[in-house]
Amino acid sequence: ADNWSQVRMAGSVLCRRYLLALLGMAEEGSDGEGGEDDEEEEETLFETAVDDLAPMLLPRMCLNRFYIAQGVKLYSQETWRLVFGGGASSQSADD
């Protein structure tokens, strides 16, 4: 028996949780922002994490939207909608 779809599903679940946690941190951080224009702000932990991890996570999540196993495919498509919104542009890639 091939367990690869279970591995992909576990990776998809971890990817969704991590990305949604990062988005939650971004929303919390944007509530109290009031920086001055004269001062150069240091890069936040969120920005560092996104800069480092987004290039690794997003392509894999994107590819899983087209995986043959329906559970992995549908879960990854829903993750894409949660992260990037449910507009028409995200619907065009779903099949």
C-alpha positions as CSV (number, residue, x, y, z in Angstrom):
1,A,0.0,0.0,0.0
2,D,1.2,3.5,-0.9
3,N,1.1,5.9,2.1
4,W,2.4,8.9,0.2
5,S,-1.1,10.6,0.3
6,Q,-1.0,10.3,4.1
7,V,2.4,12.0,4.2
8,R,1.1,14.8,1.9
9,M,-2.0,15.3,4.0
10,A,0.0,15.6,7.2
11,G,2.3,18.1,5.5
12,S,-0.8,20.0,4.2
13,V,-2.3,20.2,7.7
14,L,1.0,21.5,9.2
15,C,1.4,24.0,6.4
16,R,-2.1,25.4,6.9
17,R,-1.7,25.7,10.7
18,Y,1.6,27.4,10.3
19,L,0.5,29.9,7.7
20,L,-2.7,30.7,9.6
21,A,-0.7,31.2,12.7
22,L,1.7,33.6,10.9
23,L,-1.3,35.5,9.5
24,G,-2.7,35.8,13.0
25,M,0.5,37.2,14.2
26,A,0.5,39.7,11.3
27,E,-3.0,40.9,12.2
28,E,-2.1,41.3,15.9
29,G,1.0,43.2,15.0
30,S,-0.8,45.6,12.6
31,D,-3.3,46.6,15.3
32,G,-0.9,48.7,17.4
33,E,1.4,50.0,14.7
34,G,2.4,53.7,15.0
35,G,6.0,54.0,13.9
36,E,7.7,57.2,13.0
37,D,8.9,57.9,9.4
38,D,12.3,59.2,10.6
39,E,13.2,56.0,12.4
40,E,14.1,52.9,10.4
41,E,12.2,50.0,11.9
42,E,13.9,46.6,12.6
43,E,12.5,43.6,10.8
44,T,10.0,41.8,12.9
45,L,10.0,38.1,13.7
46,F,6.9,37.7,11.5
47,E,8.6,39.3,8.5
48,T,11.7,37.2,9.0
49,A,9.7,34.0,9.3
50,V,7.6,34.9,6.2
51,D,10.7,35.8,4.2
52,D,12.3,32.5,5.1
53,L,9.4,30.1,5.0
54,A,7.0,31.4,2.4
55,P,9.2,30.5,-0.5
56,M,9.4,26.9,0.8
57,L,5.8,26.4,1.9
58,L,3.8,28.1,-0.8
59,P,5.0,26.2,-3.9
60,R,4.4,22.8,-2.1
61,M,0.9,23.9,-1.0
62,C,0.2,25.1,-4.5
63,L,1.2,21.8,-6.0
64,N,-0.9,19.8,-3.6
65,R,-4.0,21.6,-4.9
66,F,-3.6,19.3,-8.0
67,Y,-2.6,16.1,-6.3
68,I,-4.5,13.0,-7.3
69,A,-5.9,12.1,-3.8
70,Q,-9.1,14.1,-3.4
71,G,-8.6,14.7,0.3
72,V,-5.2,16.3,-0.2
73,K,-6.5,18.2,-3.2
74,L,-9.6,19.7,-1.5
75,Y,-7.8,20.4,1.8
76,S,-5.0,22.3,-0.1
77,Q,-7.5,24.2,-2.2
78,E,-9.3,25.3,0.9
79,T,-6.0,26.3,2.5
80,W,-5.2,28.5,-0.5
81,R,-8.6,30.2,-0.2
82,L,-8.1,30.8,3.5
83,V,-4.6,32.3,3.0
84,F,-5.2,34.3,-0.2
85,G,-9.0,34.8,-0.2
86,G,-11.8,33.3,-2.1
87,G,-11.8,35.6,-5.1
88,A,-12.2,34.6,-8.7
89,S,-8.5,34.4,-9.3
90,S,-8.1,31.5,-6.8
91,Q,-11.1,29.7,-8.3
92,S,-9.6,29.5,-11.8
93,A,-6.9,27.1,-10.7
94,D,-9.3,24.6,-9.1
95,D,-10.4,21.6,-11.0
